[in-house]
Amino acid sequence: MSGQGLLGEARRMKILEWLQEEGSARVRALAEAFGVSEVTVRQDLEKLEAEGHIVREHGGAFLKSVPQQVRALALHHLVNMDPKRRIGRAAAALVGDNETVILDSGSTTTEVAANLTAREGMTVITNALNIALMLGGLPSFEVHMPGGHFKAPTLSLSGERSADYFQGLFAQKLFLATAAVSVEAGLTFPSLSDISVKRAMTEAAAEVILVADSSKIGRRSFSALGPIALVHTLVTDEGITDEDRQGFEAAGVKVVIA
């Protein structure tokens, strides 16, 4: 999906979603991504700052809540937590002892991690600092992390260097997060930096398990990872519509309701 042609308010909402995902952004990068002038982006950022969402700085802006959130090792996207906890339990139940799994960053995958702590002989590869800290001290877990660019809202490492780490690795399962998913648009995200690492994760895993609460289904975000065919299993909550469930199953995706 391209940001070009978005009207002012819609574009500002997409820019805010970008900042909520990345933590910060440069004016130049936003102008290029959304196909508008740097002057227009600065005007958008002025409005978002006036609304109290962000703080502008020279050449860019950052999310107002980020410094305190990172110090507290807290994730930014803490909404719909009841279904996310149920999804975490149901997804973790798909993992046995002595497996190698990849855990993507995010609030739902963090719930998966929280339900894996009793497993034995586990190898976990994750780009999420909070998940590494949760599991890394357990004697039955061996935890590996990539390098890369630190993304504050998701407490994660991202970008091309992070993607390169997954070359040649093999895991039985990947627990993947998404911002939006639909049968038509596939898996989409608010910004560009995660696409390469998420693609590398999917290529390193025998089975891709998407963990997404129903509020993300039928939606489309800014940048596309790929079609729904990348996913083997979707773990979601009972809020999924019958139409969406049938659409995913017709595309060959197993749907698990938590």
C-alpha positions in Angstrom: 0.0 0.0 0.0 1.3 3.5 -0.8 0.9 6.5 1.3 0.6 8.7 -1.8 -2.8 10.4 -2.4 -3.9 10.2 1.3 -5.9 13.2 2.4 -4.5 15.3 5.3 -6.3 13.7 8.2 -5.9 10.2 6.9 -2.2 10.8 6.2 -1.7 12.3 9.7 -3.2 9.1 11.3 -0.8 7.0 9.2 2.1 9.1 10.3 1.1 8.8 13.9 0.8 5.0 13.5 4.3 5.0 12.0 5.6 6.9 15.0 3.8 4.6 17.4 5.6 1.7 15.7 9.0 3.2 15.3 9.3 5.7 18.2 10.7 8.4 16.0 11.1 9.4 12.3 12.9 11.9 10.1 10.9 14.4 8.1 12.7 13.4 4.9 11.8 9.7 5.4 8.2 10.5 6.0 8.0 12.8 3.0 9.5 10.1 0.8 7.2 7.3 2.1 4.0 9.3 1.9 4.8 11.0 -1.4 4.4 14.6 -0.2 6.7 17.5 0.4 8.8 18.0 3.5 6.8 21.2 4.2 3.6 19.2 4.2 5.1 16.6 6.6 6.3 19.5 8.9 2.7 20.9 9.0 1.4 17.4 9.8 3.9 17.0 12.6 2.9 20.5 14.0 -0.7 19.4 14.1 0.2 16.1 15.8 2.3 17.9 18.4 -0.5 20.4 19.1 -2.8 17.4 19.8 -0.2 16.2 22.3 0.8 12.9 20.6 4.4 13.7 19.6 7.4 16.0 20.2 9.0 17.7 17.2 12.8 17.9 17.0 15.1 19.3 14.4 14.5 17.3 11.2 11.9 14.9 12.7 9.8 14.0 15.6 9.4 11.3 18.4 6.6 9.8 20.3 6.0 11.7 23.5 5.6 8.6 25.7 8.8 6.8 24.5 11.5 7.8 27.0 9.5 6.9 30.0 8.1 3.8 28.4 11.6 2.4 27.5 12.9 3.2 31.0 10.0 1.1 32.4 10.7 -1.7 29.8 7.0 -1.3 28.8 5.5 -2.0 25.4 3.5 0.8 23.8 0.7 -1.2 22.2 -1.1 -2.4 25.3 -4.7 -2.6 24.1 -7.1 -5.5 23.8 -5.0 -7.3 26.5 -7.7 -9.8 27.5 -8.0 -11.5 24.1 -4.2 -11.2 23.7 -3.7 -13.2 26.9 -6.1 -15.9 25.7 -4.3 -16.0 22.3 -0.9 -16.3 24.1 -2.1 -19.3 26.1 -3.6 -21.0 23.0 -0.5 -20.3 20.9 1.9 -21.5 23.5 0.0 -24.8 23.7 1.2 -25.5 20.2 4.8 -25.7 21.5 6.3 -28.9 23.0 9.5 -29.3 24.9 12.9 -29.3 23.2 11.7 -27.1 20.3 13.4 -24.2 18.5 11.0 -21.3 18.1 11.2 -17.7 16.8 9.3 -15.1 18.8 8.5 -11.8 17.0 8.3 -8.6 19.1 4.9 -7.3 20.3 2.4 -7.5 23.1 0.7 -10.6 21.8 3.9 -12.5 21.2 5.0 -11.4 24.7 1.9 -13.3 26.0 3.0 -16.3 24.1 6.4 -16.1 25.8 4.9 -15.7 29.2 3.1 -19.1 28.7 6.2 -20.9 27.6 8.2 -20.6 30.9 7.4 -24.2 32.0 8.9 -25.8 28.8 12.1 -27.8 28.9 15.1 -27.7 26.6 13.9 -24.7 24.6 15.8 -22.6 22.1 14.3 -19.2 21.5 15.3 -16.7 18.9 13.8 -13.3 19.4 14.2 -9.7 18.3 12.4 -8.5 21.4 14.4 -7.3 24.4 11.6 -7.8 26.8 11.0 -11.4 25.7 14.8 -12.1 26.0 14.8 -10.7 29.5 11.7 -12.8 30.4 13.1 -16.1 29.2 16.9 -15.6 29.2 17.3 -16.3 32.9 15.5 -19.6 32.9 17.9 -22.6 33.0 15.8 -24.6 30.5 15.9 -21.8 27.9 18.7 -20.9 25.5 17.9 -17.4 24.0 19.5 -15.8 20.9 19.0 -12.3 19.6 19.9 -10.5 16.4 21.6 -7.1 16.3 20.1 -4.1 14.5 18.3 -0.8 15.0 16.5 -0.4 18.4 12.8 0.3 18.0 11.5 1.8 21.3 7.7 1.2 21.2 8.2 -2.6 20.6 11.4 -2.9 22.6 12.8 -4.7 19.5 15.7 -4.9 17.1 14.9 -4.3 13.5 16.2 -3.5 10.0 18.5 -5.1 7.5 21.2 -6.1 10.1 18.5 -7.9 12.1 17.2 -9.6 9.0 20.7 -10.8 8.1 21.0 -12.7 11.4 18.2 -15.1 10.4 20.0 -16.3 7.3 20.9 -20.0 7.6 18.9 -20.4 10.9 16.1 -23.0 11.2 13.2 -23.1 13.7 10.2 -25.4 13.9 7.8 -22.5 14.6 7.6 -18.7 14.2 5.1 -16.8 16.3 4.6 -13.7 14.1 2.9 -10.4 15.0 1.1 -8.1 12.6 -0.6 -4.7 12.7 -3.3 -5.7 10.2 -4.3 -8.8 8.3 -6.9 -9.6 5.6 -7.4 -12.2 3.0 -7.1 -9.6 0.3 -4.3 -7.4 1.5 -2.3 -10.1 3.4 0.0 -9.0 6.3 0.6 -5.3 6.6 2.5 -3.0 9.0 2.6 0.8 9.8 6.2 1.3 8.6 8.9 -0.1 6.5 11.7 -1.1 8.9 10.2 -4.4 10.1 9.4 -5.9 6.7 12.9 -7.3 6.0 13.3 -8.9 9.4 9.8 -10.4 9.4 10.3 -11.8 6.0 13.6 -13.3 7.1 11.9 -14.8 10.1 9.2 -16.5 7.9 11.9 -18.0 5.7 13.7 -19.4 8.7 10.7 -21.3 10.2 9.0 -24.5 9.1 5.6 -23.3 10.4 4.4 -19.7 10.6 1.8 -19.1 13.4 0.2 -15.6 13.2 -1.0 -14.3 16.6 -3.5 -11.5 16.0 -6.5 -10.3 18.0 -9.7 -9.9 15.9 -9.4 -6.1 15.9 -6.6 -6.5 13.4 -8.5 -8.7 11.0 -10.0 -7.2 7.9 -7.7 -4.1 8.2 -4.9 -2.8 6.0 -1.9 -0.8 7.2 0.9 1.0 5.3 3.4 -1.5 4.1 2.9 -5.1 2.9 4.9 -8.1 4.1 3.2 -10.5 1.7 0.1 -12.6 1.1 -1.8 -14.6 3.7 -0.3 -17.7 2.1 2.8 -17.0 4.2 0.8 -18.1 7.3 0.1 -21.8 8.2 -2.0 -21.1 11.4 -3.8 -18.0 12.7 -4.5 -17.9 16.5 -7.1 -15.2 17.2 -10.2 -14.6 19.4 -13.9 -15.2 19.0 -14.4 -11.7 17.6 -13.4 -12.9 14.1 -16.3 -12.9 11.7 -17.5 -16.1 10.1 -16.8 -14.5 6.7 -13.2 -13.8 7.6 -12.7 -17.2 9.2 -14.0 -18.9 6.1 -11.8 -16.7 3.9 -8.7 -17.7 5.8 -9.6 -21.4 5.8 -10.3 -21.3 2.1 -6.8 -19.8 1.6 -5.3 -22.8 3.5 -4.8 -21.2 6.9 -5.8 -23.2 10.0 -7.8 -20.9 12.3 -7.5 -21.5 16.1 -10.0 -19.5 18.3 -8.7 -18.7 21.8 
